[in-house]
Amino acid sequence: MKHFCDDWIREWCDDNGWTDLFIERYNNYWAFPPGAVMPEPIPVDALRVIKITKGLCQEEKTWLMGALVLSIVAIVSSYVFKSPMPIVFAFAFDAVTAAQLEVEEI
């Protein structure tokens, strides 16, 4: 899951003098620090500050909204069908979603 909006990282790079941002893969950002000739990964501390100040990105919001909608549908269908299985499936999906929302340590 993508935890950072690319614009947030570009904004940080512009503010701190880093140039030529490129994204190697999800949540792995590289750029040239001021005065450097080799790109380096964006510092983990900077990524934490960006995440704390900016909050959830659009992909995270979409996953959360999907989990909420699925949970509501599961509650209603469990009541209608008098079966706990829809709630069990919704719980499994919500658990996976919650695990994906954790920002991995780099």
N, C-alpha and C positions, 0 to 999 in steps of 0.2 A: 504494500500500500504506500502510496506517495504521501509523505508527511509535510512537505514544504511546497509552497507555491513558488514556481521559478522566478516570478517577479519579486518576491521577498528576498531571494538570494541575490538577484541582480541589484536590487536597491541597496542591500548591505555592501555589496562589492563597490558600487558607485560611492557610497558614503565613506568607505575605508580605503579607497585608492587601489583596489584589486581590479585587474583587467582580464579580458578574454575568458569569461566564464564558460565552462563547458560541463555537461552532465554526462558522466561516465555510465551510470545506471541510476535506478531509483535511489534517491537520498544520498548520492555520492557526487558531490560537487567539487570541481577543481577550478582554480584560477591562478593568475600570476599576481603574487603579492607586490607591493610597491618596491620598485628597484630590483626585482628578481628576474632571472633569465630562465627559470624552470617553474612550471606550474606546481602548486601545492594544493592539498585538500583544504577546503574551508575549515577553519578550526572548529572543533566540537563545541567549545564554549560559545562560540558565535552562533552556531546552529541552535544550541539550547536557548540562548537569549532571544533569537528570532522566534522560536516556537512559543516561548512564554509570552512574548509581547503580541504576536500575531494570532495565536490561538489555532483553531482547526482550519485546515485547508478545505477546498470544495470537495475533494474525493472523500475525505473523512466525514464531512457533513452528509454526503450522499449515502455512505455505508451506515451511518447512525440512523438516518431517516428510513432506510430500508429495514433495518433491524426493528425500529419502532413500529412500522407498518406491519411487518410480518408478525410481530408479537401481538398486536391488536387483532389481526385476522386469526391468529392461532387461538386467542382467548375466545373469540366469538364462535369459531368452528368447534372448539372443544365443548362449548356449552350446547351448541346445536346438535352435534353428533354424540354427545355424552361419552366422549373418549378423551383420555389425557394425551394421546399421541401427538396431536398438533402442537401442544404446549412443549412436549419433549423435543420435537424438531425445532421449534422456535428457540428453545433454550440452547440447543446445540449451535444453531446459527449465531445467536447472540454471543455465545462464548468464543466462537471463532472470530467474530467481529471485534470483540473486546481485546482479544489477544493481538489482532492486527493493528489496533490503535496504539499499542505500545511502541514508542520510538526506540529502535535498537541502538545499543551503544556501538559507536564506531571505533 
